[in-house]
Amino acid sequence: MENSSGFYAPLAYSAWLPWAGAGLLLLVAGWLAFVVVSTRQGTAAAPAARPAQPSDPSAVKREYLRRMDAVAADAAAGRLSARAAHQELSLLIRGFVRDVAGIDAPRMTLAELSRQGVPAAASAISSLYPVEFGPEGGGTEPRDSVAAAAETAREVVRTWN
C-alpha cells in the first residue's frame, strides 16, 4: 500500500518462517545429540579374556632370556644406545608378562602394572625408567647400566613361577 508520502509499508513475514527456523534448530540439536551419544564409550566394558597359559613356560623363558642377552650384547657392541637398550628391555619384560601370565602389560602404565600382582616385573620396569625416559647422553648412569638392567630383566624371567 502506498501512503501519501510515497513509501510502502514493510511486508509481513510468512507464518511458516518462524516454524521453519524452530525446526532447523531442533534438527541441529538432534544431530548433536546423536553424535554425542553414538561416540560415547560404554562405562563398563567387558574385560578381555586372558589368553591361555603357554604349554611350555620354560621355552618362553628361554626365548626371552635369549632376546635379553641379544639386547645386552648389542648395547655392549655399541649398536644400541643405553636409552634404546633400556626401552627394549622394558618391552621384553612386559612381553614376557603378557605371554606367561596373560596380562596386557605392554599397554599398561607402571601403576597399572603394579596393581596386577606382578611386583617383580613392576619393580624391574621402574628401575629402567630413569635411563629410559631421562635425557639422552646425560652421563649420570654408569657405563654398565645396560648390563645391570639386563640382569634385572633376566632375574624377573628366571624367578617367574
C-alpha positions in Angstrom: 0.0 0.0 0.0 1.2 3.4 -0.8 0.7 6.3 1.5 0.6 9.9 0.7 4.4 10.3 1.1 5.2 7.5 -1.4 6.6 4.9 1.0 5.5 1.3 1.1 4.9 -0.5 4.4 7.2 -3.4 5.1 5.9 -6.8 4.0 4.9 -9.1 6.8 6.9 -12.4 7.2 5.1 -15.6 6.3 3.6 -17.5 9.2 5.7 -20.7 8.4 9.1 -18.9 8.6 9.4 -19.0 12.5 8.3 -22.7 12.4 11.0 -23.5 9.8 13.6 -21.8 12.0 12.5 -23.7 15.1 12.5 -26.9 13.1 16.0 -26.2 11.9 17.2 -25.6 15.4 15.6 -28.9 16.5 17.3 -30.7 13.7 20.7 -29.4 14.6 20.1 -30.2 18.3 19.1 -33.7 17.4 22.2 -34.2 15.2 24.4 -33.0 18.0 22.7 -35.4 20.5 23.2 -38.3 18.0 26.9 -37.5 17.6 27.5 -37.3 21.4 25.5 -40.5 22.1 27.0 -42.6 19.3 30.6 -41.7 20.1 30.5 -42.2 23.8 32.3 -45.3 25.1 30.5 -47.6 27.4 31.2 -47.2 31.1 31.6 -50.9 31.9 33.4 -52.6 29.0 33.7 -56.3 29.5 37.3 -57.3 30.3 39.1 -59.2 27.6 39.6 -62.8 28.2 43.1 -63.7 29.2 45.0 -65.9 26.7 45.7 -69.4 27.7 48.8 -70.2 29.6 51.7 -71.4 27.4 52.0 -75.1 27.2 55.8 -74.9 27.8 56.7 -71.9 30.0 60.3 -73.0 30.1 60.6 -72.5 26.3 59.1 -69.0 26.7 61.6 -68.2 29.5 64.5 -69.4 27.3 63.3 -67.3 24.3 63.0 -64.1 26.4 66.4 -64.8 28.1 67.9 -65.2 24.7 66.4 -61.9 23.5 67.5 -60.1 26.6 71.1 -61.4 26.1 70.9 -60.1 22.5 69.9 -56.6 23.7 72.7 -56.6 26.2 75.2 -57.7 23.5 74.0 -55.1 21.1 74.4 -52.4 23.7 77.9 -53.6 24.7 78.9 -53.6 21.0 77.6 -50.0 20.6 74.8 -50.9 18.2 72.2 -49.7 20.7 72.3 -46.6 22.9 71.7 -47.0 26.7 68.2 -45.5 26.3 67.3 -47.8 23.4 68.5 -50.8 25.3 66.5 -49.9 28.4 63.4 -49.4 26.3 63.9 -52.7 24.6 64.4 -54.5 27.9 61.2 -52.8 29.3 59.3 -54.1 26.2 60.8 -57.6 26.7 59.8 -57.7 30.4 56.3 -56.5 29.5 56.0 -59.0 26.6 57.1 -61.8 28.9 54.4 -61.0 31.5 51.9 -60.9 28.7 53.0 -64.2 27.2 53.3 -66.1 30.5 50.5 -64.5 32.7 48.1 -63.2 30.1 48.3 -59.7 31.5 48.3 -57.0 28.8 51.4 -55.4 30.3 52.7 -53.7 27.1 49.8 -51.4 27.2 49.8 -50.6 31.0 51.3 -47.8 32.9 53.7 -48.6 35.7 50.9 -48.0 38.3 48.5 -50.3 36.5 51.2 -53.0 36.2 51.9 -52.7 40.0 48.2 -53.3 40.7 48.2 -56.5 38.6 50.1 -58.5 41.2 53.4 -58.8 39.4 55.7 -56.9 41.8 58.9 -58.2 40.4 58.1 -57.0 36.9 56.8 -53.7 38.1 60.0 -53.2 40.2 62.3 -54.1 37.3 60.5 -51.8 34.9 60.6 -48.9 37.4 64.3 -49.4 37.7 64.6 -48.9 33.9 62.7 -45.6 33.9 65.5 -43.2 34.8 67.6 -44.1 31.7 64.6 -45.0 29.5 62.9 -41.6 30.0 65.8 -39.4 31.1 67.8 -37.1 28.9 69.8 -38.7 26.2 73.5 -38.9 26.9 73.1 -37.4 30.4 76.3 -39.2 31.5 74.9 -39.8 35.0 74.5 -43.5 34.6 77.5 -45.9 34.9 78.9 -47.5 31.7 77.5 -50.9 32.7 73.9 -49.6 33.4 72.6 -51.7 30.5 74.3 -54.8 31.8 72.8 -54.3 35.2 69.4 -53.6 33.7 69.6 -56.8 31.6 70.5 -58.8 34.7 67.4 -57.3 36.5 65.3 -58.3 33.5 66.8 -61.8 33.4 66.1 -62.2 37.1 62.4 -61.4 36.5 62.2 -64.2 33.9 64.3 -66.7 35.9 62.3 -66.3 39.1 58.8 -66.3 37.5 56.6 -69.1 38.9 
